[in-house]
Amino acid sequence: MEYGRKHAGISHRKKAREKRLAVYTEKIQETVLNKSAETIRLLVEERHNQKMTQQELSDITGIQPSNLARFESGGRVPTLIVLEKYANALGKHIEIKICDD
């Protein structure tokens, strides 16, 4: 009987840990998506300020216009390399900082 209670306790703790991990993972994903969306919004705003079309940006960066449209609309999360290419085409750069939350 002792084994059964121990095993049940371990299983319960494992499930609780997995649940905490899932919540934490979801929060990280949400934070990353929000920060990515803000970066994209700023880049698109700058593209508009410079009166540059997606096609012109595509010609400079080599990124397909359809891919630019997808990540500008939030349908796709771009990689850091894509963000850097986009920013460079606008005469800007991406700066990354490691900070405490």
N, CA, C and O atoms as a GROMACS GRO file, in nm:
protein
  404
    1MET      N    1   0.082  -0.119   0.000
    1MET     CA    2   0.000   0.000   0.000
    1MET      C    3   0.087   0.127   0.000
    1MET      O    4   0.054   0.226  -0.065
    2GLU      N    5   0.198   0.122   0.074
    2GLU     CA    6   0.287   0.237   0.082
    2GLU      C    7   0.336   0.277  -0.057
    2GLU      O    8   0.342   0.396  -0.088
    3TYR      N    9   0.371   0.179  -0.141
    3TYR     CA   10   0.418   0.206  -0.277
    3TYR      C   11   0.310   0.280  -0.357
    3TYR      O   12   0.340   0.374  -0.430
    4GLY      N   13   0.186   0.238  -0.342
    4GLY     CA   14   0.076   0.300  -0.416
    4GLY      C   15   0.061   0.448  -0.383
    4GLY      O   16   0.040   0.529  -0.473
    5ARG      N   17   0.070   0.484  -0.255
    5ARG     CA   18   0.057   0.624  -0.215
    5ARG      C   19   0.176   0.706  -0.265
    5ARG      O   20   0.159   0.818  -0.313
    6LYS      N   21   0.296   0.650  -0.254
    6LYS     CA   22   0.415   0.719  -0.302
    6LYS      C   23   0.405   0.745  -0.452
    6LYS      O   24   0.432   0.855  -0.500
    7HIS      N   25   0.366   0.642  -0.523
    7HIS     CA   26   0.354   0.652  -0.669
    7HIS      C   27   0.249   0.756  -0.707
    7HIS      O   28   0.269   0.834  -0.799
    8ALA      N   29   0.137   0.757  -0.636
    8ALA     CA   30   0.031   0.854  -0.664
    8ALA      C   31   0.080   0.996  -0.635
    8ALA      O   32   0.047   1.089  -0.709
    9GLY      N   33   0.158   1.013  -0.527
    9GLY     CA   34   0.213   1.145  -0.494
    9GLY      C   35   0.309   1.196  -0.599
    9GLY      O   36   0.306   1.313  -0.636
   10ILE      N   37   0.394   1.108  -0.648
   10ILE     CA   38   0.489   1.145  -0.753
   10ILE      C   39   0.415   1.183  -0.880
   10ILE      O   40   0.448   1.282  -0.945
   11SER      N   41   0.315   1.105  -0.915
   11SER     CA   42   0.236   1.131  -1.035
   11SER      C   43   0.164   1.265  -1.025
   11SER      O   44   0.158   1.341  -1.121
   12HIS      N   45   0.108   1.293  -0.907
   12HIS     CA   46   0.038   1.420  -0.885
   12HIS      C   47   0.134   1.538  -0.898
   12HIS      O   48   0.102   1.638  -0.962
   13ARG      N   49   0.253   1.527  -0.837
   13ARG     CA   50   0.353   1.634  -0.846
   13ARG      C   51   0.400   1.654  -0.990
   13ARG      O   52   0.420   1.767  -1.034
   14LYS      N   53   0.416   1.545  -1.061
   14LYS     CA   54   0.460   1.553  -1.201
   14LYS      C   55   0.353   1.625  -1.285
   14LYS      O   56   0.387   1.710  -1.367
   15LYS      N   57   0.227   1.592  -1.264
   15LYS     CA   58   0.119   1.657  -1.339
   15LYS      C   59   0.112   1.805  -1.304
   15LYS      O   60   0.091   1.888  -1.393
   16ALA      N   61   0.129   1.840  -1.176
   16ALA     CA   62   0.126   1.980  -1.135
   16ALA      C   63   0.242   2.057  -1.199
   16ALA      O   64   0.225   2.170  -1.242
   17ARG      N   65   0.360   1.994  -1.204
   17ARG     CA   66   0.477   2.057  -1.266
   17ARG      C   67   0.453   2.079  -1.415
   17ARG      O   68   0.484   2.186  -1.469
   18GLU      N   69   0.397   1.979  -1.482
   18GLU     CA   70   0.369   1.991  -1.625
   18GLU      C   71   0.268   2.102  -1.652
   18GLU      O   72   0.280   2.174  -1.751
   19LYS      N   73   0.170   2.117  -1.564
   19LYS     CA   74   0.070   2.222  -1.580
   19LYS      C   75   0.134   2.360  -1.563
   19LYS      O   76   0.107   2.451  -1.641
   20ARG      N   77   0.221   2.376  -1.460
   20ARG     CA   78   0.292   2.503  -1.440
   20ARG      C   79   0.380   2.535  -1.560
   20ARG      O   80   0.385   2.650  -1.605
   21LEU      N   81   0.447   2.435  -1.611
   21LEU     CA   82   0.534   2.453  -1.727
   21LEU      C   83   0.454   2.496  -1.850
   21LEU      O   84   0.498   2.583  -1.925
   22ALA      N   85   0.338   2.438  -1.871
   22ALA     CA   86   0.253   2.474  -1.984
   22ALA      C   87   0.208   2.619  -1.974
   22ALA      O   88   0.208   2.692  -2.073
   23VAL      N   89   0.169   2.662  -1.853
   23VAL     CA   90   0.126   2.801  -1.833
   23VAL      C   91   0.243   2.896  -1.859
   23VAL      O   92   0.226   2.998  -1.925
   24TYR      N   93   0.360   2.862  -1.807
   24TYR     CA   94   0.479   2.944  -1.825
   24TYR      C   95   0.515   2.954  -1.974
   24TYR      O   96   0.546   3.062  -2.023
   25THR      N   97   0.510   2.842  -2.044
   25THR     CA   98   0.540   2.839  -2.187
   25THR      C   99   0.443   2.928  -2.264
   25THR      O  100   0.484   3.001  -2.355
   26GLU      N  101   0.316   2.921  -2.229
   26GLU     CA  102   0.215   3.003  -2.296
   26GLU      C  103   0.241   3.152  -2.273
   26GLU      O  104   0.227   3.232  -2.365
   27LYS      N  105   0.280   3.189  -2.152
   27LYS     CA  106   0.310   3.329  -2.122
   27LYS      C  107   0.431   3.377  -2.201
   27LYS      O  108   0.431   3.489  -2.251
   28ILE      N  109   0.533   3.293  -2.211
   28ILE     CA  110   0.652   3.329  -2.290
   28ILE      C  111   0.613   3.351  -2.436
   28ILE      O  112   0.654   3.449  -2.497
   29GLN      N  113   0.535   3.260  -2.490
   29GLN     CA  114   0.492   3.271  -2.630
   29GLN      C  115   0.413   3.400  -2.652
   29GLN      O  116   0.435   3.470  -2.751
   30GLU      N  117   0.324   3.431  -2.561
   30GLU     CA  118   0.243   3.552  -2.572
   30GLU      C  119   0.332   3.678  -2.568
   30GLU      O  120   0.312   3.770  -2.647
   31THR      N  121   0.429   3.680  -2.478
   31THR     CA  122   0.522   3.793  -2.467
   31THR      C  123   0.602   3.810  -2.595
   31THR      O  124   0.617   3.921  -2.646
   32VAL      N  125   0.655   3.700  -2.646
   32VAL     CA  126   0.735   3.706  -2.769
   32VAL      C  127   0.651   3.756  -2.886
   32VAL      O  128   0.697   3.839  -2.964
   33LEU      N  129   0.530   3.706  -2.899
   33LEU     CA  130   0.444   3.749  -3.009
   33LEU      C  131   0.409   3.897  -2.997
   33LEU      O  132   0.406   3.968  -3.098
   34ASN      N  133   0.382   3.944  -2.876
   34ASN     CA  134   0.350   4.086  -2.857
   34ASN      C  135   0.469   4.174  -2.891
   34ASN      O  136   0.452   4.277  -2.957
   35LYS      N  137   0.588   4.136  -2.848
   35LYS     CA  138   0.707   4.216  -2.878
   35LYS      C  139   0.739   4.212  -3.027
   35LYS      O  140   0.779   4.313  -3.085
   36SER      N  141   0.721   4.097  -3.088
   36SER     CA  142   0.743   4.084  -3.232
   36SER      C  143   0.644   4.172  -3.309
   36SER      O  144   0.682   4.239  -3.404
   37ALA      N  145   0.519   4.170  -3.266
   37ALA     CA  146   0.416   4.251  -3.333
   37ALA      C  147   0.449   4.399  -3.323
   37ALA      O  148   0.428   4.474  -3.418
   38GLU      N  149   0.501   4.443  -3.209
   38GLU     CA  150   0.537   4.583  -3.191
   38GLU      C  151   0.654   4.620  -3.282
   38GLU      O  152   0.654   4.727  -3.342
   39THR      N  153   0.754   4.534  -3.292
   39THR     CA  154   0.868   4.559  -3.380
   39THR      C  155   0.822   4.569  -3.524
   39THR      O  156   0.864   4.659  -3.597
   40ILE      N  157   0.737   4.478  -3.566
   40ILE     CA  158   0.685   4.480  -3.704
   40ILE      C  159   0.606   4.607  -3.728
   40ILE      O  160   0.620   4.670  -3.833
   41ARG      N  161   0.522   4.645  -3.631
   41ARG     CA  162   0.442   4.767  -3.645
   41ARG      C  163   0.533   4.889  -3.668
   41ARG      O  164   0.505   4.974  -3.752
   42LEU      N  165   0.641   4.897  -3.591
   42LEU     CA  166   0.735   5.009  -3.606
   42LEU      C  167   0.804   5.006  -3.743
   42LEU      O  168   0.823   5.111  -3.805
   43LEU      N  169   0.841   4.888  -3.790
   43LEU     CA  170   0.905   4.878  -3.921
   43LEU      C  171   0.809   4.916  -4.033
   43LEU      O  172   0.847   4.987  -4.126
   44VAL      N  173   0.685   4.871  -4.024
   44VAL     CA  174   0.585   4.904  -4.127
   44VAL      C  175   0.558   5.055  -4.126
   44VAL      O  176   0.546   5.117  -4.231
   45GLU      N  177   0.549   5.111  -4.007
   45GLU     CA  178   0.528   5.256  -3.995
   45GLU      C  179   0.643   5.331  -4.062
   45GLU      O  180   0.621   5.430  -4.132
   46GLU      N  181   0.766   5.285  -4.040
   46GLU     CA  182   0.882   5.348  -4.102
   46GLU      C  183   0.879   5.332  -4.254
   46GLU      O  184   0.913   5.425  -4.327
   47ARG      N  185   0.838   5.214  -4.301
   47ARG     CA  186   0.827   5.193  -4.446
   47ARG      C  187   0.727   5.292  -4.506
   47ARG      O  188   0.752   5.350  -4.611
   48HIS      N  189   0.615   5.310  -4.439
   48HIS     CA  190   0.515   5.405  -4.487
   48HIS      C  191   0.568   5.548  -4.483
   48HIS      O  192   0.545   5.626  -4.575
   49ASN      N  193   0.640   5.583  -4.375
   49ASN     CA  194   0.698   5.718  -4.365
   49ASN      C  195   0.794   5.745  -4.480
   49ASN      O  196   0.804   5.858  -4.528
   50GLN      N  197   0.864   5.642  -4.523
   50GLN     CA  198   0.959   5.656  -4.634
   50GLN      C  199   0.892   5.639  -4.770
   50GLN      O  200   0.956   5.643  -4.874
   51LYS      N  201   0.760   5.619  -4.766
   51LYS     CA  202   0.680   5.602  -4.888
   51LYS      C  203   0.733   5.489  -4.976
   51LYS      O  204   0.736   5.500  -5.099
   52MET      N  205   0.775   5.381  -4.912
   52MET     CA  206   0.828   5.265  -4.981
   52MET      C  207   0.719   5.158  -4.990
   52MET      O  208   0.649   5.133  -4.892
   53THR      N  209   0.706   5.096  -5.106
   53THR     CA  210   0.608   4.989  -5.123
   53THR      C  211   0.669   4.855  -5.080
   53THR      O  212   0.790   4.842  -5.064
   54GLN      N  213   0.582   4.758  -5.061
   54GLN     CA  214   0.630   4.623  -5.031
   54GLN      C  215   0.715   4.571  -5.147
   54GLN      O  216   0.814   4.502  -5.125
   55GLN      N  217   0.676   4.602  -5.269
   55GLN     CA  218   0.752   4.556  -5.384
   55GLN      C  219   0.893   4.616  -5.384
   55GLN      O  220   0.990   4.546  -5.413
   56GLU      N  221   0.904   4.743  -5.353
   56GLU     CA  222   1.036   4.807  -5.346
   56GLU      C  223   1.121   4.743  -5.236
   56GLU      O  224   1.240   4.718  -5.255
   57LEU      N  225   1.059   4.718  -5.121
   57LEU     CA  226   1.131   4.653  -5.011
   57LEU      C  227   1.174   4.512  -5.052
   57LEU      O  228   1.284   4.467  -5.019
   58SER      N  229   1.086   4.443  -5.124
   58SER     CA  230   1.117   4.309  -5.174
   58SER      C  231   1.237   4.312  -5.270
   58SER      O  232   1.326   4.228  -5.262
   59ASP      N  233   1.238   4.411  -5.358
   59ASP     CA  234   1.348   4.423  -5.454
   59ASP      C  235   1.482   4.445  -5.383
   59ASP      O  236   1.585   4.394  -5.427
   60ILE      N  237   1.480   4.520  -5.273
   60ILE     CA  238   1.603   4.550  -5.199
   60ILE      C  239   1.648   4.430  -5.115
   60ILE      O  240   1.767   4.398  -5.110
   61THR      N  241   1.552   4.364  -5.050
   61THR     CA  242   1.585   4.258  -4.953
   61THR      C  243   1.590   4.118  -5.012
   61THR      O  244   1.656   4.030  -4.957
   62GLY      N  245   1.520   4.097  -5.123
   62GLY     CA  246   1.508   3.962  -5.177
   62GLY      C  247   1.400   3.880  -5.109
   62GLY      O  248   1.384   3.761  -5.137
   63ILE      N  249   1.324   3.942  -5.020
   63ILE     CA  250   1.213   3.874  -4.953
   63ILE      C  251   1.090   3.885  -5.042
   63ILE      O  252   1.055   3.994  -5.089
   64GLN      N  253   1.026   3.774  -5.066
   64GLN     CA  254   0.907   3.772  -5.153
   64GLN      C  255   0.799   3.867  -5.099
   64GLN      O  256   0.775   3.871  -4.978
   65PRO      N  257   0.734   3.943  -5.188
   65PRO     CA  258   0.627   4.034  -5.143
   65PRO      C  259   0.518   3.963  -5.063
   65PRO      O  260   0.464   4.019  -4.967
   66SER      N  261   0.486   3.840  -5.101
   66SER     CA  262   0.382   3.766  -5.028
   66SER      C  263   0.426   3.738  -4.884
   66SER      O  264   0.344   3.742  -4.792
   67ASN      N  265   0.556   3.710  -4.863
   67ASN     CA  266   0.607   3.688  -4.728
   67ASN      C  267   0.607   3.819  -4.648
   67ASN      O  268   0.576   3.819  -4.529
   68LEU      N  269   0.642   3.929  -4.713
   68LEU     CA  270   0.636   4.059  -4.646
   68LEU      C  271   0.493   4.089  -4.602
   68LEU      O  272   0.469   4.133  -4.490
   69ALA      N  273   0.399   4.065  -4.691
   69ALA     CA  274   0.258   4.092  -4.659
   69ALA      C  275   0.212   4.006  -4.542
   69ALA      O  276   0.139   4.053  -4.455
   70ARG      N  277   0.255   3.880  -4.539
   70ARG     CA  278   0.214   3.789  -4.430
   70ARG      C  279   0.266   3.836  -4.296
   70ARG      O  280   0.192   3.837  -4.198
   71PHE      N  281   0.392   3.874  -4.290
   71PHE     CA  282   0.439   3.913  -4.157
   71PHE      C  283   0.399   4.054  -4.120
   71PHE      O  284   0.388   4.085  -4.001
   72GLU      N  285   0.376   4.141  -4.218
   72GLU     CA  286   0.325   4.275  -4.186
   72GLU      C  287   0.184   4.267  -4.130
   72GLU      O  288   0.145   4.348  -4.046
   73SER      N  289   0.107   4.170  -4.176
   73SER     CA  290  -0.032   4.155  -4.129
   73SER      C  291  -0.043   4.071  -4.002
   73SER      O  292  -0.151   4.058  -3.945
   74GLY      N  293   0.069   4.014  -3.958
   74GLY     CA  294   0.067   3.932  -3.837
   74GLY      C  295   0.040   3.786  -3.865
   74GLY      O  296   0.027   3.707  -3.771
   75GLY      N  297   0.031   3.749  -3.991
   75GLY     CA  298   0.003   3.610  -4.027
   75GLY      C  299   0.125   3.519  -4.016
   75GLY      O  300   0.113   3.397  -4.024
   76ARG      N  301   0.240   3.578  -3.999
   76ARG     CA  302   0.363   3.501  -3.990
   76ARG      C  303   0.462   3.575  -3.901
   76ARG      O  304   0.472   3.698  -3.909
   77VAL      N  305   0.533   3.504  -3.817
   77VAL     CA  306   0.634   3.565  -3.732
   77VAL      C  307   0.768   3.556  -3.804
   77VAL      O  308   0.817   3.446  -3.830
   78PRO      N  309   0.828   3.671  -3.836
   78PRO     CA  310   0.954   3.668  -3.910
   78PRO      C  311   1.072   3.629  -3.822
   78PRO      O  312   1.069   3.644  -3.700
   79THR      N  313   1.175   3.578  -3.885
   79THR     CA  314   1.299   3.547  -3.813
   79THR      C  315   1.374   3.678  -3.788
   79THR      O  316   1.342   3.781  -3.846
   80LEU      N  317   1.474   3.671  -3.703
   80LEU     CA  318   1.557   3.788  -3.676
   80LEU      C  319   1.629   3.833  -3.803
   80LEU      O  320   1.646   3.953  -3.824
   81ILE      N  321   1.670   3.740  -3.885
   81ILE     CA  322   1.739   3.775  -4.010
   81ILE      C  323   1.646   3.855  -4.102
   81ILE      O  324   1.688   3.953  -4.162
   82VAL      N  325   1.522   3.812  -4.112
   82VAL     CA  326   1.424   3.884  -4.196
   82VAL      C  327   1.400   4.024  -4.140
   82VAL      O  328   1.396   4.121  -4.215
   83LEU      N  329   1.385   4.035  -4.008
   83LEU     CA  330   1.366   4.167  -3.947
   83LEU      C  331   1.486   4.258  -3.974
   83LEU      O  332   1.470   4.377  -4.003
   84GLU      N  333   1.606   4.201  -3.965
   84GLU     CA  334   1.727   4.280  -3.990
   84GLU      C  335   1.735   4.324  -4.136
   84GLU      O  336   1.771   4.438  -4.164
   85LYS      N  337   1.701   4.236  -4.230
   85LYS     CA  338   1.699   4.274  -4.372
   85LYS      C  339   1.600   4.387  -4.396
   85LYS      O  340   1.630   4.485  -4.464
   86TYR      N  341   1.482   4.373  -4.338
   86TYR     CA  342   1.376   4.473  -4.351
   86TYR      C  343   1.426   4.607  -4.298
   86TYR      O  344   1.416   4.710  -4.365
   87ALA      N  345   1.479   4.606  -4.176
   87ALA     CA  346   1.528   4.729  -4.114
   87ALA      C  347   1.641   4.791  -4.195
   87ALA      O  348   1.643   4.913  -4.215
   88ASN      N  349   1.734   4.710  -4.242
   88ASN     CA  350   1.847   4.760  -4.321
   88ASN      C  351   1.800   4.827  -4.449
   88ASN      O  352   1.856   4.929  -4.490
   89ALA      N  353   1.699   4.772  -4.512
   89ALA     CA  354   1.645   4.831  -4.634
   89ALA      C  355   1.589   4.972  -4.608
   89ALA      O  356   1.580   5.054  -4.699
   90LEU      N  357   1.552   4.996  -4.482
   90LEU     CA  358   1.499   5.128  -4.443
   90LEU      C  359   1.607   5.217  -4.382
   90LEU      O  360   1.578   5.326  -4.334
   91GLY      N  361   1.733   5.170  -4.386
   91GLY     CA  362   1.842   5.246  -4.327
   91GLY      C  363   1.844   5.238  -4.175
   91GLY      O  364   1.898   5.327  -4.108
   92LYS      N  365   1.785   5.133  -4.121
   92LYS     CA  366   1.777   5.112  -3.976
   92LYS      C  367   1.844   4.980  -3.941
   92LYS      O  368   1.888   4.907  -4.029
   93HIS      N  369   1.850   4.951  -3.812
   93HIS     CA  370   1.900   4.820  -3.770
   93HIS      C  371   1.818   4.773  -3.649
   93HIS      O  372   1.750   4.852  -3.584
   94ILE      N  373   1.826   4.646  -3.622
   94ILE     CA  374   1.759   4.586  -3.507
   94ILE      C  375   1.860   4.577  -3.394
   94ILE      O  376   1.972   4.530  -3.414
   95GLU      N  377   1.821   4.621  -3.278
   95GLU     CA  378   1.907   4.614  -3.161
   95GLU      C  379   1.843   4.518  -3.060
   95GLU      O  380   1.724   4.529  -3.030
   96ILE      N  381   1.922   4.426  -3.009
   96ILE     CA  382   1.872   4.329  -2.914
   96ILE      C  383   1.939   4.352  -2.779
   96ILE      O  384   2.060   4.371  -2.770
   97LYS      N  385   1.859   4.350  -2.675
   97LYS     CA  386   1.911   4.365  -2.539
   97LYS      C  387   1.862   4.248  -2.456
   97LYS      O  388   1.750   4.200  -2.474
   98ILE      N  389   1.945   4.203  -2.366
   98ILE     CA  390   1.905   4.103  -2.268
   98ILE      C  391   1.873   4.179  -2.140
   98ILE      O  392   1.960   4.241  -2.080
   99CYS      N  393   1.747   4.175  -2.099
   99CYS     CA  394   1.701   4.252  -1.984
   99CYS      C  395   1.621   4.165  -1.889
   99CYS      O  396   1.567   4.062  -1.929
  100ASP      N  397   1.613   4.208  -1.765
  100ASP     CA  398   1.524   4.142  -1.670
  100ASP      C  399   1.381   4.188  -1.701
  100ASP      O  400   1.359   4.300  -1.747
  101ASP      N  401   1.285   4.100  -1.674
  101ASP     CA  402   1.144   4.138  -1.699
  101ASP      C  403   1.093   4.232  -1.596
  101ASP      O  404   0.978   4.273  -1.601
   0.00000   0.00000   0.00000
